[in-house]
Amino acid sequence: MSRFWNSRTRELSPYIPGEQPQNRAYIKLNTNENPYPPSPRVTEAIARAAGGCGERLRLYPDPACRELREAVAERWDVKPEQVFAGNGSDEILAFAFAAFFETGSVAAGVADGVASRHNAAALFPDITYSFYPVYARLWGVPYECPRLQDDFSIDHTGFLTPCGGVVFPNPNAPTGMAMPREHVLAIARYHAERNAVVIVDEAYVDFACCASGADAALPLSVIDSINDHSNLLVVRTFSKSASLAGLRAGFAVGSEELVEGLCRIRDSFNSYPVDRLALAGAAAAVRDGAYYEETTRKIIATRERTAAALVEKGYTALPSRANFLFVRHPALTGAEFFTALREAGILVRHFNMGSGDSRSASRIKDFVRVSIGTDADMDAFLAVCAQEVV
Ligand SMILES: *Cc1c(COP(=O)(O)O)cnc(C)c1O
């Protein structure tokens, strides 16, 4: 605490990102970064955007982010006006909370003179991306957290209730488990009639193919449904499947009125959140789908192989459709397993929280989240896991 902090700053409990060690070389499986480099077209585009001696960096970037929005619009067959570009999807999520979810005083009272919204709290799962409660508290948005089922899947019926808006990742984090598309669309339909926005955070959706299983070939993303649901906002990032966590770029797709709402928040905050290099690099990534299909396919194959090897050794691994596994050791606590891996030079993520509720925290405290690296990374991880069992 500092005497210079105002009451808002004192009351914040900021998100704690995964460690980015600067000295010792770890096998880094803790922040779901992609182990493969981005498409070579991305680096070429970034060099061109900077100009020969970087002279183009003198100029502000395009505040409308046209090149990136047009690339996204073309790839997903929507209008550029239905695309919003941001400085990572975290920024877009923060803007979306600010733009669409009611704040405490309004949410508790009577919105627009209509008493029908008897509960205007935003909803997200009790075990999910831990940035959501941070944004909610930053903007003063009241929230409630329907509980995951015993198998850690999201019970979509918990979200079919009047509220101030809904947000969840699909696949969910840190479980990696996916909600069927029909359930996502049922949530969007339910809230469309009640003018509440449904945000689907598709950070991991490109990894949603499974190597086996009945739903292997079914697409999970609901981007193709935004024209049927004007209250549906789909948020994507370049940090995971596009191997560009260091660039900071993301986008959202939704109705023009949702995109305009996001622009109103952005332009009340920072008119140029996406820099020149990120705009060019992200647009090139969107245009090189073929390259990323290949790296994504490799990661999915490595995930399936790693999960099978863990289960064989007596570990629990939730059925993941993301680029990570949520893993429980057969005997050690999550903290002990995390420490054993760290001492062996492997960094994973241990979460000791739910959305502030200690019962949800205790359900996941014996799991660690392991990002999928290269085959060699995962072999090193599995070798430590084999030792730890005996
Ligand atoms: C990684 C992640 C993001 C953040 O992505 P950035 O674009 O790097 O800000 C958003 N949502 C979830 C669920 C994530 O895991």
The ligand as a Tripos MOL2 file, in Angstrom:
@<TRIPOS>MOLECULE
LIG
   15    15     1     0     0
SMALL
NO_CHARGES

@<TRIPOS>ATOM
      1 C1         -4.0050  -16.3830  -23.3730 C.3       1 LIG1
      2 C2         -5.4370  -16.0420  -23.1870 C.ar      1 LIG1
      3 C3         -5.9280  -14.7980  -23.5760 C.ar      1 LIG1
      4 C4         -5.0080  -13.6250  -23.8010 C.3       1 LIG1
      5 O1         -4.4700  -13.4830  -24.9480 O.3       1 LIG1
      6 P1         -3.6140  -12.2040  -25.3630 P.3       1 LIG1
      7 O2         -4.1140  -11.9960  -26.7300 O.co2     1 LIG1
      8 O3         -2.2170  -12.6610  -25.2790 O.co2     1 LIG1
      9 O4         -3.9270  -11.0540  -24.4760 O.co2     1 LIG1
     10 C5         -7.2850  -14.5530  -23.4790 C.ar      1 LIG1
     11 N1         -8.1240  -15.4870  -22.9980 N.ar      1 LIG1
     12 C6         -7.6850  -16.6800  -22.5740 C.ar      1 LIG1
     13 C7         -8.6550  -17.6600  -22.0440 C.3       1 LIG1
     14 C8         -6.3310  -16.9780  -22.6500 C.ar      1 LIG1
     15 O5         -5.8780  -18.1220  -22.1760 O.3       1 LIG1
@<TRIPOS>BOND
     1     1     2 1
     2     2     3 ar
     3     2    14 ar
     4     3     4 1
     5     3    10 ar
     6     4     5 1
     7     5     6 1
     8     6     7 2
     9     6     8 1
    10     6     9 1
    11    10    11 ar
    12    11    12 ar
    13    12    13 1
    14    12    14 ar
    15    14    15 1
@<TRIPOS>SUBSTRUCTURE
     1 LIG1         1 GROUP 0 **** ****
